[in-house]
Amino acid sequence: MGKILVSACLLGDNCKYNGGNNYSEKTAAFTAGKEVIRICPELLSGLGVPRPRAEIRDGIVYNEKGENVHRFFELGVDRAMERIAGEEIDCAVLQSRSPSCGVRQVYDGRFSGTLKDGMGLFAQRLKDSGIRVIDVADLD
């Protein structure tokens, strides 16, 4: 049996852009008794906590100051993929709407709260690697 990869913020790690977390009872219940790999590609990016909000616009990640931070997000994804290399992973439970972990939707890059269909960079890389990704909002 493989492991479950989980966005670290869902398990209570304070790695969100604002220094908080997205603790999820559903995630805790889903992963209970299973081997879990908690990971935050944004934390691995070197941008630190707290950090300015970031969104994807035209395929590039920008922060709310208008700075192109795409290379940092890519670095975080690369480091996360290195950490899980060789692991047998059954699925990944990821944080909704994140520029890294969004599974079905991400914010549109205008910092207006508007969502668009699409995936975060890490979610897309996991999917492209053959790992099933689950939006935390879809856990029963």
Backbone as CSV, one residue per row, in Angstrom:
resi,resn,N_x,N_y,N_z,CA_x,CA_y,CA_z,C_x,C_y,C_z
1,MET,0.842,-1.192,0.000,0.000,0.000,0.000,0.883,1.251,0.000
2,GLY,0.508,2.198,-0.822,1.285,3.418,-0.949,0.930,4.461,0.095
3,LYS,1.594,5.568,-0.021,1.426,6.676,0.911,0.467,7.706,0.334
4,ILE,0.007,8.580,1.212,-0.841,9.693,0.784,-0.035,10.978,0.942
5,LEU,0.076,11.697,-0.142,0.731,12.995,-0.134,-0.318,14.035,0.237
6,VAL,0.014,14.941,1.149,-0.966,15.922,1.622,-0.332,17.311,1.690
7,SER,-1.079,18.304,1.232,-0.653,19.692,1.440,-0.503,19.910,2.934
8,ALA,0.685,20.305,3.359,0.990,20.429,4.784,0.041,21.358,5.527
9,CYS,-0.453,22.386,4.865,-1.367,23.327,5.518,-2.656,22.639,5.959
10,LEU,-3.059,21.574,5.240,-4.292,20.852,5.580,-4.164,20.058,6.864
11,LEU,-2.919,19.791,7.255,-2.676,19.044,8.496,-2.246,19.974,9.631
12,GLY,-2.404,21.272,9.407,-2.162,22.240,10.476,-0.823,22.938,10.457
13,ASP,0.024,22.654,9.474,1.307,23.349,9.393,1.052,24.798,8.971
14,ASN,1.676,25.715,9.655,1.500,27.150,9.373,2.413,27.570,8.222
15,CYS,2.032,27.185,7.021,2.850,27.470,5.843,2.109,28.273,4.781
16,LYS,0.873,28.703,5.075,0.142,29.553,4.134,0.857,30.894,3.970
17,TYR,0.522,31.579,2.904,1.130,32.883,2.629,1.006,33.843,3.810
18,ASN,-0.101,33.750,4.569,-0.337,34.681,5.680,0.172,34.161,7.020
19,GLY,0.853,33.026,7.002,1.409,32.450,8.219,0.477,31.485,8.919
20,GLY,-0.726,31.330,8.398,-1.696,30.416,8.998,-1.703,29.060,8.320
21,ASN,-2.806,28.324,8.529,-2.949,27.007,7.918,-4.391,26.815,7.460
22,ASN,-4.648,25.692,6.841,-5.986,25.335,6.368,-6.401,24.003,6.975
23,TYR,-6.162,23.825,8.274,-6.428,22.528,8.902,-7.803,22.002,8.492
24,SER,-7.829,20.735,8.120,-9.042,20.102,7.617,-9.325,18.816,8.377
25,GLU,-10.453,18.801,9.096,-10.890,17.580,9.789,-11.083,16.444,8.788
26,LYS,-11.627,16.767,7.615,-11.844,15.739,6.589,-10.528,15.106,6.161
27,THR,-9.492,15.925,6.019,-8.184,15.401,5.634,-7.617,14.540,6.747
28,ALA,-7.734,15.007,7.986,-7.239,14.230,9.126,-7.939,12.877,9.186
29,ALA,-9.244,12.847,8.966,-9.997,11.595,8.991,-9.600,10.696,7.821
30,PHE,-9.439,11.277,6.627,-9.092,10.518,5.430,-7.718,9.856,5.562
31,THR,-6.800,10.528,6.250,-5.424,10.030,6.352,-5.167,9.226,7.617
32,ALA,-6.139,9.167,8.523,-5.946,8.458,9.797,-5.512,7.015,9.543
33,GLY,-4.441,6.619,10.210,-3.947,5.254,10.111,-3.174,4.951,8.843
34,LYS,-2.977,5.947,8.004,-2.240,5.759,6.751,-0.895,6.467,6.837
35,GLU,0.025,6.036,6.010,1.320,6.702,5.959,1.187,7.960,5.108
36,VAL,1.578,9.084,5.671,1.358,10.390,5.049,2.689,11.083,4.792
37,ILE,2.769,11.720,3.643,3.877,12.627,3.340,3.266,14.018,3.295
38,ARG,3.643,14.883,4.243,3.147,16.262,4.245,4.191,17.119,3.562
39,ILE,3.688,17.974,2.675,4.625,18.775,1.895,3.989,20.118,1.525
40,CYS,4.824,21.130,1.449,4.375,22.441,0.986,5.403,22.963,-0.011
41,PRO,5.090,22.878,-1.301,6.042,23.374,-2.293,6.305,24.871,-2.164
42,GLU,5.340,25.619,-1.675,5.558,27.062,-1.521,6.582,27.329,-0.416
43,LEU,6.550,26.537,0.639,7.546,26.677,1.697,8.923,26.280,1.165
44,LEU,8.962,25.242,0.349,10.229,24.784,-0.229,10.789,25.767,-1.248
45,SER,9.967,26.722,-1.693,10.392,27.681,-2.712,11.417,28.678,-2.200
46,GLY,11.497,28.832,-0.883,12.407,29.809,-0.307,11.792,31.186,-0.134
47,LEU,10.490,31.331,-0.449,9.837,32.635,-0.317,9.514,32.993,1.130
48,GLY,9.498,32.002,2.020,9.267,32.270,3.435,7.805,32.405,3.802
49,VAL,7.585,32.546,5.103,6.241,32.700,5.677,6.336,33.801,6.727
50,PRO,5.490,34.799,6.688,4.481,35.056,5.648,5.140,35.560,4.363
51,ARG,4.341,35.594,3.303,4.802,36.067,1.998,3.606,36.702,1.297
52,PRO,3.837,37.554,0.318,2.710,38.143,-0.409,1.879,37.058,-1.108
53,ARG,0.563,37.282,-1.192,-0.305,36.359,-1.934,0.201,36.242,-3.367
54,ALA,-0.058,35.077,-3.965,0.356,34.847,-5.348,-0.784,34.189,-6.107
55,GLU,-0.876,34.540,-7.382,-1.891,33.967,-8.266,-1.289,33.766,-9.648
56,ILE,-1.949,32.914,-10.432,-1.478,32.609,-11.783,-2.226,33.468,-12.797
57,ARG,-1.460,34.204,-13.597,-2.029,35.018,-14.676,-1.301,34.659,-15.963
58,ASP,-2.049,34.223,-16.958,-1.471,33.843,-18.253,-0.349,32.810,-18.092
59,GLY,-0.549,31.872,-17.164,0.402,30.781,-16.973,1.617,31.121,-16.128
60,ILE,1.693,32.340,-15.625,2.839,32.798,-14.835,2.355,33.191,-13.443
61,VAL,3.140,32.861,-12.422,2.774,33.206,-11.052,3.342,34.588,-10.710
62,TYR,2.430,35.458,-10.274,2.793,36.806,-9.820,2.325,36.959,-8.384
63,ASN,3.049,37.775,-7.618,2.537,38.086,-6.284,1.706,39.361,-6.349
64,GLU,1.075,39.685,-5.237,0.165,40.828,-5.218,0.864,42.164,-5.394
65,LYS,2.194,42.171,-5.346,2.959,43.391,-5.608,3.271,43.546,-7.095
66,GLY,2.824,42.559,-7.889,3.059,42.595,-9.323,4.370,41.954,-9.745
67,GLU,5.084,41.344,-8.810,6.372,40.732,-9.113,6.176,39.327,-9.681
68,ASN,6.946,39.014,-10.707,6.945,37.671,-11.283,7.732,36.762,-10.330
69,VAL,7.027,35.846,-9.676,7.662,34.921,-8.725,7.587,33.476,-9.239
70,HIS,7.329,33.347,-10.530,7.146,32.026,-11.129,8.352,31.114,-10.881
71,ARG,9.556,31.642,-11.017,10.756,30.805,-10.853,10.835,30.223,-9.448
72,PHE,10.369,30.975,-8.438,10.367,30.461,-7.073,9.357,29.328,-6.925
73,PHE,8.189,29.499,-7.516,7.168,28.462,-7.443,7.622,27.201,-8.176
74,GLU,8.260,27.368,-9.316,8.812,26.217,-10.051,9.889,25.518,-9.215
75,LEU,10.741,26.299,-8.554,11.779,25.725,-7.697,11.148,24.918,-6.568
76,GLY,10.096,25.449,-5.958,9.401,24.730,-4.899,8.816,23.419,-5.395
77,VAL,8.243,23.434,-6.595,7.693,22.208,-7.182,8.823,21.215,-7.456
78,ASP,9.921,21.693,-8.018,11.064,20.808,-8.288,11.567,20.162,-6.994
79,ARG,11.695,20.958,-5.942,12.177,20.427,-4.657,11.188,19.439,-4.057
80,ALA,9.895,19.722,-4.197,8.873,18.803,-3.693,8.935,17.479,-4.450
81,MET,9.088,17.550,-5.761,9.172,16.329,-6.570,10.426,15.532,-6.218
82,GLU,11.523,16.216,-5.922,12.743,15.521,-5.486,12.499,14.788,-4.177
83,ARG,11.767,15.419,-3.269,11.499,14.812,-1.956,10.652,13.554,-2.056
84,ILE,9.780,13.492,-3.048,8.889,12.334,-3.155,9.368,11.317,-4.184
85,ALA,10.496,11.586,-4.826,11.031,10.675,-5.839,11.213,9.283,-5.222
86,GLY,10.732,8.282,-5.924,10.876,6.909,-5.469,9.825,6.445,-4.479
87,GLU,8.972,7.354,-4.021,7.909,6.989,-3.080,6.728,6.386,-3.847
88,GLU,6.094,5.407,-3.243,4.871,4.859,-3.816,3.711,5.662,-3.242
89,ILE,3.115,6.492,-4.069,2.063,7.405,-3.611,0.742,7.008,-4.258
90,ASP,-0.250,6.716,-3.414,-1.577,6.335,-3.905,-2.335,7.533,-4.451
91,CYS,-2.244,8.666,-3.748,-2.952,9.871,-4.161,-2.388,11.062,-3.408
92,ALA,-2.786,12.238,-3.853,-2.391,13.484,-3.194,-3.648,14.270,-2.871
93,VAL,-3.780,14.696,-1.622,-4.889,15.562,-1.200,-4.321,16.975,-1.108
94,LEU,-4.862,17.860,-1.921,-4.268,19.188,-2.069,-5.246,20.306,-1.750
95,GLN,-4.685,21.440,-1.346,-5.471,22.615,-0.977,-6.099,23.281,-2.193
96,SER,-7.374,23.524,-2.089,-8.137,24.163,-3.165,-7.585,25.550,-3.520
97,ARG,-7.629,25.863,-4.794,-7.418,27.202,-5.347,-5.991,27.737,-5.256
98,SER,-5.092,27.025,-4.646,-3.712,27.465,-4.478,-2.980,27.530,-5.817
99,PRO,-2.067,28.510,-5.994,-1.286,28.550,-7.229,-0.330,27.356,-7.346
100,SER,-0.091,26.679,-6.243,0.707,25.461,-6.270,-0.167,24.218,-6.299
101,CYS,-1.154,24.160,-5.429,-1.892,22.922,-5.173,-3.318,22.880,-5.695
102,GLY,-3.820,23.935,-6.279,-5.187,23.925,-6.791,-5.406,22.784,-7.776
103,VAL,-6.491,22.042,-7.604,-6.749,20.879,-8.451,-7.721,21.203,-9.583
104,ARG,-8.799,21.891,-9.272,-9.818,22.177,-10.285,-9.851,23.641,-10.690
105,GLN,-9.564,24.521,-9.739,-9.622,25.962,-9.998,-8.469,26.668,-9.296
106,VAL,-8.092,27.801,-9.853,-7.111,28.698,-9.241,-7.641,30.122,-9.394
107,TYR,-7.097,31.036,-8.605,-7.473,32.438,-8.776,-6.887,32.960,-10.085
108,ASP,-7.567,33.932,-10.687,-7.269,34.343,-12.057,-6.100,35.311,-12.230
109,GLY,-5.420,35.670,-11.147,-4.240,36.516,-11.269,-4.505,37.997,-11.146
110,ARG,-5.779,38.378,-10.902,-6.111,39.804,-10.752,-6.292,40.195,-9.283
111,PHE,-6.179,39.212,-8.381,-6.335,39.436,-6.940,-7.685,40.059,-6.606
112,SER,-8.703,39.588,-7.329,-10.063,40.082,-7.130,-10.971,39.024,-6.506
113,GLY,-10.413,37.845,-6.223,-11.209,36.748,-5.693,-11.907,35.936,-6.765
114,THR,-11.614,36.232,-8.038,-12.245,35.532,-9.154,-11.495,34.240,-9.457
115,LEU,-12.261,33.144,-9.573,-11.670,31.846,-9.873,-11.785,31.528,-11.350
116,LYS,-10.873,30.704,-11.830,-10.934,30.182,-13.191,-10.572,28.707,-13.139
117,ASP,-11.030,27.949,-14.118,-10.671,26.553,-14.207,-9.177,26.449,-14.458
118,GLY,-8.547,25.492,-13.795,-7.119,25.288,-13.984,-6.497,24.648,-12.763
119,MET,-5.239,24.294,-12.893,-4.507,23.626,-11.816,-3.306,24.465,-11.397
120,GLY,-2.933,24.294,-10.128,-1.700,24.875,-9.630,-0.508,24.115,-10.199
121,LEU,0.668,24.700,-10.085,1.870,24.125,-10.676,2.203,22.739,-10.115
122,PHE,2.112,22.567,-8.797,2.429,21.286,-8.171,1.379,20.241,-8.532
123,ALA,0.114,20.617,-8.466,-0.958,19.690,-8.816,-0.792,19.195,-10.251
124,GLN,-0.468,20.103,-11.160,-0.285,19.719,-12.560,0.895,18.767,-12.707
125,ARG,1.998,19.054,-12.020,3.183,18.186,-12.120,2.880,16.797,-11.565
126,LEU,2.157,16.747,-10.444,1.776,15.445,-9.894,0.918,14.669,-10.887
127,LYS,-0.076,15.339,-11.436,-0.966,14.691,-12.412,-0.173,14.196,-13.617
128,ASP,0.724,15.031,-14.119,1.550,14.653,-15.269,2.457,13.467,-14.942
129,SER,2.757,13.286,-13.651,3.597,12.173,-13.196,2.780,10.916,-12.917
130,GLY,1.468,10.995,-13.141,0.618,9.831,-12.951,0.056,9.660,-11.552
131,ILE,0.191,10.682,-10.716,-0.333,10.618,-9.350,-1.738,11.223,-9.338
132,ARG,-2.678,10.489,-8.755,-4.059,10.974,-8.655,-4.108,12.125,-7.663
133,VAL,-4.669,13.247,-8.078,-4.806,14.415,-7.206,-6.258,14.606,-6.820
134,ILE,-6.468,14.950,-5.551,-7.808,15.141,-5.003,-7.871,16.524,-4.368
135,ASP,-8.872,17.294,-4.737,-9.116,18.577,-4.083,-9.703,18.300,-2.714
136,VAL,-9.170,18.931,-1.693,-9.657,18.697,-0.329,-11.171,18.901,-0.236
137,ALA,-11.714,19.792,-1.037,-13.145,20.052,-1.013,-13.961,18.851,-1.489
138,ASP,-13.299,17.906,-2.168,-14.000,16.734,-2.696,-13.946,15.521,-1.768
139,LEU,-13.286,15.658,-0.614,-13.257,14.531,0.332,-14.622,14.339,0.944
140,ASP,-15.053,13.110,1.053,-16.355,12.808,1.667,-16.191,12.527,3.151
